[in-house]
């Protein structure tokens, strides 16, 4: 997928510009950059990944597309850490997890953890393969139907499907949004 594909997968969320967001498991930033575009220059975004080289790639891509990651309007914070550990973050307007949750067998605990750092009615934006059985590279994917069951157990509203796109790897990707209850 290209940058416009990432943006279009998230666009139906109709996100309000600005705010404080985090991308958990940001990787080299494909979806972080899409989030930056949708939230605009006033947004403050924390990109968290445990792979330092991915964050370096993200910073380079951000500079090429948007300029300096720290400017007078908004900021991109690169955090080299495992997001399953305690990270000192402000309460967030939203969290993005794109192709990250499928590395965890026990998903409800991860979702409860991120739920705890969202502001009331904070948005949880989710991108995942739309299957329930994986492979060695995507061990524990979560179909949208399974996410609809899991999200309310972790304290979120009933998720809304935003979009789907074909994947040559595991059928298709989907994007969804749920809110902190």
LOVOKE-341038 format. One line per 5 residues: their letters; for each residue x, y, z of N, C-alpha, C. Coordinates in steps of 0.05 Angstrom, whole numbers, plus 5000, padded with zeros to 4 digits. Layout:
REM residues N
a) X/Y/Z/X/Y/Z/X/Y/Z ~ ...
This chain:
REM residues 181
xxxxx) 5017/4976/5000/5000/5000/5000/5018/5025/5000 ~ 5007/5046/4989/5021/5071/4987/5008/5090/5008 ~ 5021/5114/5011/5012/5133/5031/4982/5140/5028 ~ 4974/5145/5004/4945/5152/4999/4927/5129/5008 ~ 4936/5105/5004/4920/5082/5013/4917/5081/5043
xxxxx) 4938/5087/5057/4937/5088/5086/4918/5110/5096 ~ 4921/5134/5083/4904/5156/5090/4875/5149/5085 ~ 4869/5138/5062/4841/5131/5055/4829/5110/5073 ~ 4846/5092/5083/4836/5072/5101/4827/5084/5128 ~ 4840/5106/5136/4833/5120/5161/4813/5143/5158
xxxxx) 4811/5154/5134/4795/5178/5129/4766/5175/5138 ~ 4752/5152/5134/4724/5151/5142/4719/5155/5172 ~ 4740/5156/5188/4737/5161/5217/4729/5190/5222 ~ 4733/5207/5202/4726/5236/5204/4737/5248/5230 ~ 4763/5245/5233/4777/5255/5257/4777/5285/5259
xxxxx) 4774/5295/5283/4776/5324/5287/4805/5332/5286 ~ 4812/5354/5273/4840/5362/5271/4851/5368/5299 ~ 4877/5365/5302/4891/5371/5327/4888/5348/5347 ~ 4893/5355/5372/4891/5335/5393/4918/5321/5398 ~ 4917/5304/5418/4941/5289/5427/4935/5259/5422
xxxxx) 4951/5247/5405/4947/5219/5397/4973/5203/5400 ~ 4970/5177/5400/4993/5159/5400/4989/5137/5379 ~ 5010/5129/5367/5010/5106/5349/5027/5084/5363 ~ 5013/5064/5373/5027/5042/5387/5036/5021/5367 ~ 5062/5016/5367/5073/4998/5347/5076/5012/5320
xxxxx) 5086/5036/5321/5087/5054/5297/5103/5042/5274 ~ 5123/5026/5280/5140/5016/5259/5154/5038/5245 ~ 5157/5036/5219/5170/5057/5203/5151/5080/5196 ~ 5126/5078/5206/5108/5101/5205/5089/5104/5183 ~ 5083/5084/5168/5064/5086/5146/5037/5098/5156
xxxxx) 5026/5087/5177/5001/5097/5187/5004/5121/5205 ~ 5027/5125/5217/5033/5149/5232/5031/5173/5214 ~ 5044/5171/5190/5043/5193/5171/5015/5198/5161 ~ 4999/5177/5157/4971/5181/5149/4956/5196/5171 ~ 4961/5188/5196/4948/5202/5219/4956/5231/5220
xxxxx) 4982/5237/5216/4992/5264/5215/4977/5281/5194 ~ 4973/5269/5171/4959/5283/5149/4930/5289/5157 ~ 4917/5269/5169/4889/5273/5175/4884/5291/5199 ~ 4903/5292/5218/4899/5308/5242/4910/5337/5238 ~ 4927/5341/5219/4937/5368/5213/4961/5376/5231
xxxxx) 4970/5400/5225/4995/5410/5238/4992/5415/5267 ~ 4968/5419/5277/4965/5425/5306/4965/5400/5323 ~ 4966/5377/5312/4965/5352/5328/4992/5347/5341 ~ 4991/5334/5363/5014/5324/5377/5012/5294/5377 ~ 5032/5280/5365/5030/5251/5361/5055/5238/5372
xxxxx) 5050/5217/5389/5071/5201/5400/5073/5175/5384 ~ 5095/5171/5370/5099/5146/5355/5117/5128/5372 ~ 5106/5105/5380/5120/5087/5399/5126/5061/5385 ~ 5152/5053/5386/5160/5028/5375/5185/5018/5389 ~ 5188/4992/5392/5212/4982/5405/5235/4978/5387
xxxxx) 5232/4983/5361/5253/4981/5341/5263/5009/5334 ~ 5287/5016/5344/5298/5043/5340/5302/5049/5310 ~ 5310/5029/5294/5315/5035/5266/5289/5042/5251 ~ 5267/5030/5260/5241/5038/5248/5234/5067/5254 ~ 5240/5075/5279/5234/5103/5286/5252/5123/5271
xxxxx) 5277/5115/5265/5294/5132/5249/5283/5135/5221 ~ 5273/5112/5209/5260/5113/5183/5235/5131/5184 ~ 5220/5130/5205/5196/5146/5209/5203/5176/5209 ~ 5224/5182/5224/5232/5210/5226/5241/5221/5199 ~ 5256/5205/5184/5264/5214/5157/5240/5218/5138
xxxxx) 5221/5199/5139/5197/5201/5122/5180/5225/5131 ~ 5178/5230/5157/5163/5253/5167/5176/5279/5157 ~ 5202/5281/5159/5217/5306/5150/5212/5310/5120 ~ 5213/5289/5104/5209/5291/5075/5181/5301/5068 ~ 5162/5292/5084/5134/5299/5078/5124/5324/5091
xxxxx) 5132/5328/5116/5120/5350/5132/5141/5371/5142 ~ 5166/5365/5141/5186/5383/5152/5196/5374/5180 ~ 5205/5393/5195/5216/5387/5222/5194/5375/5240 ~ 5201/5352/5253/5181/5339/5270/5172/5356/5294 ~ 5187/5376/5302/5179/5394/5324/5177/5422/5312
xxxxx) 5153/5432/5311/5149/5459/5301/5131/5474/5320 ~ 5125/5499/5314/5109/5515/5332/5080/5506/5333 ~ 5070/5491/5314/5042/5484/5313/5037/5456/5326 ~ 5053/5437/5319/5048/5410/5329/5074/5395/5332 ~ 5073/5370/5341/5098/5356/5345/5094/5326/5339
xxxxx) 5115/5314/5331/5117/5285/5330/5138/5277/5350 ~ 5130/5260/5369/5149/5250/5390/5155/5221/5383 ~ 5180/5215/5380/5189/5188/5374/5197/5175/5400 ~ 5185/5153/5408/5190/5140/5433/5199/5112/5428 ~ 5225/5107/5435/5236/5080/5432/5229/5064/5457
xxxxx) 5208/5048/5456/5199/5033/5479/5180/5012/5470 ~ 5175/4993/5488/5155/4972/5484/5129/4984/5496 ~ 5109/4988/5480/5084/5001/5489/5069/4984/5510 ~ 5076/4959/5513/5063/4943/5533/5074/4949/5561 ~ 5096/4964/5562/5107/4973/5588/5096/5000/5594
xxxxx) 5098/5008/5619/5089/5035/5627/5105/5056/5613 ~ 5091/5074/5599/5103/5097/5586/5089/5122/5596 ~ 5105/5142/5603/5093/5167/5613/5083/5183/5590 ~ 5056/5182/5587/5042/5197/5566/5020/5214/5578 ~ 5013/5236/5566/4989/5251/5575/4964/5234/5568
xxxxx) 4942/5242/5580/4917/5229/5570/4913/5236/5541 ~ 4904/5216/5526/4904/5219/5497/4875/5222/5486 ~ 4873/5238/5465/4848/5240/5450/4843/5215/5433 ~ 4865/5202/5425/4862/5179/5409/4887/5162/5408 ~ 4883/5137/5401/4904/5117/5398/4900/5103/5371
xxxxx) 4921/5099/5357/4921/5084/5332/4938/5059/5337 ~ 4927/5036/5329/4942/5011/5328/4937/4999/5301 ~ 4958/4998/5285/4956/4987/5258/4975/4963/5255 ~ 4963/4940/5250/4979/4916/5246/4998/4911/5270 ~ 4988/4915/5294/5004/4911/5318/4992/4891/5337
xxxxx) 4966/4892/5340/4953/4874/5360/4955/4845/5353 ~ 4961/4839/5327/4962/4811/5319/4987/4797/5329 ~ 5005/4811/5343/5028/4798/5356/5021/4788/5384 ~ 4997/4793/5394/4990/4786/5421/4968/4765/5422 ~ 4973/4744/5435/4952/4723/5439/4930/4734/5457
xxxxx) 4938/4746/5479/4918/4756/5499/4914/4786/5493 ~ 4893/4791/5477/4889/4819/5467/4873/4836/5487 ~ 4856/4825/5503/4839/4841/5520/4856/4857/5540 ~ 4877/4845/5551/4895/4859/5569/4908/4883/5556 ~ 4917/4880/5532/4929/4902/5517/4909/4924/5512
xxxxx) 4885/4916/5504/4864/4937/5500/4856/4951/5525 ~ 4855/4937/5548/4849/4950/5573/4871/4970/5581 ~ 4896/4963/5575/4918/4981/5581/4916/5007/5565 ~ 4910/5005/5539/4908/5029/5523/4883/5045/5530 ~ 4862/5031/5538/4837/5043/5547/4843/5062/5570
xxxxx) 4861/5054/5588/4866/5070/5612/4880/5096/5607 ~ 4892/5100/5584/4906/5126/5579/4891/5143/5559 ~ 4866/5135/5552/4850/5152/5535/4832/5171/5551 ~ 4828/5195/5541/4809/5213/5554/4781/5201/5551 ~ 4761/5210/5567/4734/5201/5563/4725/5205/5534
xxxxx) 4713/5185/5522/4704/5186/5494/4728/5186/5474 ~ 4752/5180/5484/4775/5179/5466/4772/5158/5445 ~ 4783/5163/5422/4780/5145/5399/4802/5124/5398 ~ 4794/5100/5391/4813/5078/5386/4810/5071/5357 ~ 4830/5077/5341/4830/5072/5312/4847/5047/5308
xxxxx) 4836/5028/5293/4847/5001/5292/4849/4992/5263 ~ 4872/4981/5255/4876/4969/5229/4887/4941/5233 ~ 4875/4922/5219/4883/4894/5223/4875/4877/5199 ~ 4887/4853/5197/4878/4834/5177/4851/4823/5185 ~ 4833/4819/5165/4806/4811/5171/4803/4781/5170
xxxxx) 4819/4768/5187/4818/4738/5190/4824/4732/5219 ~ 4818/4708/5227/4823/4699/5255/4845/4678/5257 ~ 4855/4669/5235/4878/4650/5237/4901/4661/5221 ~ 4924/4659/5233/4948/4672/5221/4968/4653/5211 ~ 4993/4662/5212/5016/4648/5202/5040/4657/5220
xxxxx) 5064/4647/5214/5087/4655/5231/5092/4685/5232 ~ 5085/4700/5212/5090/4729/5211/5068/4746/5223 ~ 5044/4735/5222/5020/4748/5234/5006/4726/5251 ~ 5017/4722/5275/5008/4699/5290/4980/4699/5300 ~ 4969/4723/5308/4943/4723/5321/4926/4746/5310
xxxxx) 4918/4745/5284/4902/4767/5273/4874/4766/5286 ~ 4859/4788/5281/4833/4791/5294/4814/4802/5273 ~ 4795/4785/5264/4775/4794/5245/4758/4816/5257 ~ 4745/4831/5239/4727/4852/5249/4705/4841/5267 ~ 4694/4818/5259/4673/4806/5276/4683/4799/5303
xxxxx) 4708/4789/5305/4719/4783/5331/4726/4808/5347 ~ 4734/4829/5333/4739/4855/5346/4713/4866/5357 ~ 4691/4863/5343/4665/4872/5353/4658/4859/5380 ~ 4666/4835/5384/4661/4821/5409/4680/4829/5431 ~ 4706/4832/5423/4727/4838/5443/4726/4867/5453
xxxxx) 4722/4886/5436/4725/4915/5444/4706/4922/5467 ~ 4681/4915/5467/4664/4922/5491/4673/4909/5517 ~ 4685/4885/5515/4696/4872/5539/4720/4888/5551 ~ 4733/4903/5534/4756/4919/5543/4748/4948/5550 ~ 4722/4954/5549/4713/4981/5557/4708/5000/5534
xxxxx) 4708/4990/5510/4703/5007/5487/4674/5004/5477 ~ 4665/5024/5462/4639/5023/5448/4640/5001/5427 ~ 4617/4995/5417/4615/4976/5394/4631/4988/5371 ~ 4651/4974/5360/4667/4985/5338/4650/4990/5313 ~ 4659/5009/5297/4647/5015/5271/4667/5009/5250
xxxxx) 4659/4993/5230/4677/4987/5208/4680/5012/5191 ~ 4704/5020/5185/4709/5043/5168/4713/5036/5139 ~ 4731/5016/5134/4737/5010/5106/4751/4983/5105 ~ 4752/4971/5082/4768/4947/5077/4784/4951/5051 ~ 4807/4938/5050/4823/4938/5025/4835/4910/5022
xxxxx) 4837/4901/4997/4848/4874/4993/4877/4873/5002 ~ 4885/4849/5010/4913/4843/5017/4921/4818/5003 ~ 4944/4818/4991/4954/4794/4978/4965/4774/4999 ~ 4967/4784/5023/4979/4767/5045/4959/4751/5060 ~ 4939/4763/5071/4918/4749/5086/4891/4762/5080
xxxxx) 4881/4757/5057/4854/4765/5048/4850/4795/5046 ~ 4846/4809/5069/4841/4838/5068/4849/4851/5094 ~ 4853/4877/5093/4856/4894/5117/4829/4907/5122 ~ 4824/4914/5147/4802/4931/5153/4810/4953/5172 ~ 4796/4974/5172/4800/4995/5192/4773/4998/5207
xxxxx) 4776/5004/5233/4752/5007/5250/4758/5028/5271 ~ 4737/5038/5283/4740/5057/5305/4720/5050/5327 ~ 4730/5053/5352/4714/5049/5376/4721/5072/5395 ~ 4705/5076/5415/4709/5099/5433/4709/5089/5462 ~ 4725/5102/5479/4726/5095/5507/4699/5100/5519
x) 4688/5080/5533/4663/5082/5547/4668/5091/5576
